[in-house]
Amino acid sequence: MTMHDYVESLRSKHAHLEQQIDDELHRPLPDQSILTRLKREKLRIKDEIARLGSTRAPAVVASGEIH
């Protein structure tokens, strides 16, 4: 799996968690413990995506390319 594939996988998981959070919020009585768990996992994935993006950024700047 390439780094790009891994990041795309994380983005997909992040989007799925966003949908699960939205679904839970629209229930008649949302379960706060479920929401907390989902939000923490979503934040963990977001941080991982950001970390991976920041490790890639110097190479992009050094090469002069912007994607």
Residue frames as qw, qx, qy, qz and C-alpha x, y, z in Angstrom:
[[0.000, 0.890, 0.456, 0.000, 0.00, 0.00, 0.00],
 [0.405, 0.419, -0.027, 0.812, 1.41, 3.36, -0.98],
 [0.136, -0.232, -0.438, 0.858, 1.30, 6.37, 1.31],
 [0.324, -0.014, -0.249, -0.913, -1.35, 7.91, -0.94],
 [0.567, -0.243, -0.721, -0.317, -3.50, 4.78, -0.62],
 [0.411, -0.285, -0.700, 0.510, -3.08, 4.80, 3.15],
 [0.043, 0.165, 0.200, -0.965, -4.11, 8.45, 3.42],
 [0.464, -0.094, -0.458, -0.752, -7.12, 7.79, 1.17],
 [0.538, -0.275, -0.796, 0.026, -8.05, 4.88, 3.43],
 [0.231, -0.282, -0.539, 0.759, -7.88, 7.16, 6.46],
 [0.229, 0.064, -0.100, -0.966, -10.02, 9.78, 4.68],
 [0.530, -0.198, -0.676, -0.472, -12.60, 7.11, 3.89],
 [0.463, -0.333, -0.745, 0.348, -12.68, 6.00, 7.53],
 [0.071, -0.184, -0.279, 0.940, -12.98, 9.65, 8.61],
 [0.388, -0.055, -0.344, -0.853, -15.96, 10.17, 6.30],
 [0.561, -0.269, -0.764, -0.169, -17.60, 6.96, 7.54],
 [0.336, -0.307, -0.628, 0.631, -17.20, 8.10, 11.15],
 [0.133, 0.075, 0.013, -0.988, -18.71, 11.48, 10.23],
 [0.522, -0.174, -0.558, -0.621, -21.74, 9.64, 8.84],
 [0.534, -0.305, -0.765, 0.190, -22.03, 7.48, 11.97],
 [0.158, -0.215, -0.416, 0.870, -21.88, 10.60, 14.16],
 [0.316, -0.013, -0.223, -0.922, -24.56, 12.27, 12.05],
 [0.565, -0.238, -0.720, -0.326, -26.76, 9.16, 12.24],
 [0.437, -0.311, -0.703, 0.468, -26.38, 8.99, 16.02],
 [0.020, -0.135, -0.212, 0.968, -27.15, 12.70, 16.42],
 [0.438, -0.051, -0.333, -0.834, -30.42, 12.28, 14.52],
 [0.398, -0.273, -0.875, 0.038, -31.70, 9.47, 16.70],
 [0.416, -0.760, -0.325, -0.380, -34.46, 10.41, 19.16],
 [0.599, -0.782, 0.168, -0.006, -32.09, 9.91, 22.11],
 [0.598, 0.627, -0.455, 0.205, -28.46, 10.06, 20.97],
 [0.879, -0.396, -0.131, 0.232, -26.09, 7.97, 23.08],
 [0.033, -0.961, 0.271, -0.034, -23.41, 10.34, 24.37],
 [0.638, -0.479, 0.572, 0.189, -20.93, 7.55, 25.08],
 [0.741, 0.361, 0.482, 0.297, -21.17, 6.36, 21.47],
 [0.307, 0.934, 0.070, 0.168, -20.81, 9.94, 20.20],
 [0.343, -0.849, 0.394, 0.082, -17.75, 10.49, 22.39],
 [0.737, -0.184, 0.591, 0.272, -16.10, 7.30, 21.15],
 [0.635, 0.597, 0.402, 0.282, -16.84, 8.11, 17.49],
 [0.118, 0.987, -0.053, 0.100, -15.62, 11.69, 17.82],
 [0.500, -0.698, 0.479, 0.183, -12.38, 10.60, 19.50],
 [0.737, 0.071, 0.584, 0.333, -11.70, 8.07, 16.76],
 [0.464, 0.814, 0.273, 0.219, -12.50, 10.67, 14.10],
 [0.119, -0.965, 0.235, 0.010, -10.08, 13.13, 15.71],
 [0.670, -0.423, 0.551, 0.263, -7.37, 10.45, 15.96],
 [0.689, 0.380, 0.505, 0.353, -7.70, 9.78, 12.24],
 [0.237, 0.956, 0.099, 0.144, -7.72, 13.50, 11.42],
 [0.368, -0.836, 0.383, 0.139, -4.52, 13.95, 13.43],
 [0.729, -0.121, 0.587, 0.330, -2.91, 11.00, 11.62],
 [0.556, 0.687, 0.365, 0.293, -3.84, 12.49, 8.24],
 [0.001, 0.993, -0.099, 0.068, -2.39, 15.86, 9.30],
 [0.582, -0.613, 0.485, 0.225, 0.78, 14.21, 10.61],
 [0.725, 0.163, 0.556, 0.374, 1.28, 12.32, 7.36],
 [0.383, 0.861, 0.243, 0.231, 0.60, 15.49, 5.38],
 [0.192, -0.953, 0.232, 0.042, 3.16, 17.45, 7.37],
 [0.665, -0.381, 0.549, 0.335, 5.85, 14.82, 6.81],
 [0.632, 0.441, 0.513, 0.379, 5.21, 15.05, 3.07],
 [0.129, 0.973, 0.168, -0.091, 5.13, 18.87, 2.90],
 [0.312, -0.744, 0.398, 0.438, 8.92, 19.48, 2.99],
 [0.524, 0.020, 0.716, 0.460, 9.42, 17.27, -0.07],
 [0.338, 0.765, 0.521, 0.169, 6.75, 19.18, -1.94],
 [0.078, -0.971, 0.038, 0.221, 8.26, 22.54, -1.00],
 [0.470, -0.524, 0.545, 0.455, 11.77, 21.36, -1.85],
 [0.498, 0.219, 0.714, 0.442, 10.71, 20.14, -5.27],
 [0.073, 0.213, -0.157, -0.961, 8.81, 23.32, -6.01],
 [0.268, -0.269, -0.774, -0.506, 5.67, 21.39, -6.91],
 [0.366, 0.014, 0.464, -0.807, 2.28, 22.17, -5.49],
 [0.174, -0.197, -0.920, -0.290, -0.46, 19.53, -5.60]]
